[in-house]
């Protein structure tokens, strides 16, 4: 091992041994995406929890044109809480890596993969997990096909998936831009709108069932949580704004099924090589078939958010899990 690496390892070991009140943490929140308001709320909640746990905490806003937040303090750990584009898709993580900064959460490669729903589903299948059948509509094909043939291409993708389908941006979070379409006309219109506004569109076969989620902290799955939205599905409104959304830990599924969901959550998390914390979303049908939908590599930490709810159910409050996340980041050599 080189002298430089020995010095880095020694510095990291020394930081791990520090008390909470000796560790400076920068919480990044806000950002440029459609989920900015949620990110501001998540970041504020995490910063408050870390202060309660005794850490020295600074907060900063960051976007692709302004990195000044990274210059404000001699911090030991960065905790990104930017959801959506730039903050969750690997761009921010790559900037932190280029600056050789210690940060919490998944690295740039895993973050980019988790944000790409199509590539994630391929990884799930390779890991032996069930995921709803889907087709990717690539907007780059419009240039080579022309508008008329591109429209036929969209129709062909929809026909392969089936009448009732879920239309969503391939690279977005928090259910932004999602439509559950009950017929081909609605599906086609939704797909065209997604392509125009968000780029590549994923069209996924609709699976009727219960919406469940599993949080992961470190290498441990949290209790399974069932979501029952007042709306037709757990969309952005239901996730962050609607107090009528209901959450249940007392789920009438067999213990074996619940254990299998937790294991599937851990398998999906590992398949994308995520780290520290995340959330895995599922649909479980009436036959108790478990379908993984996606991994959220940087899930919300608001009052409505699911990972803090599940952690509390397991006996871990926000200060405890946020402190654990910081400690896991410190344990990694820079």
Secondary structure, DSSP 8 states (H G I E B T S, - for coil): --HHHHHHHHHHHHHHTS-GGG-EEEEEE--SSTTHHHHHHHHHHHHHHHHHTT-EEEEEE-BTTB-GGGGS---SEEEE---STTTTSSHHHHHHHHTT--EES--HHHHHHHH-HHHHHHHHHHTT-----EEEE-TTHHHHH-HHHHHHHHHHHHHHH-SSEEEEETT--TTTT-EEESSHHHHHHHHHHHHHHHSSEEEEE---SEEEEEEEETTEE---EEEE-SSSS--HHHHHT-TT-EEESS--S-HHHHHHHHHHHHHHHHHTT--SEEEEEEEE-TT--EEEEEEETT---STT-HHHHHHHHTT--HHHHHHHHHHHHHHS--
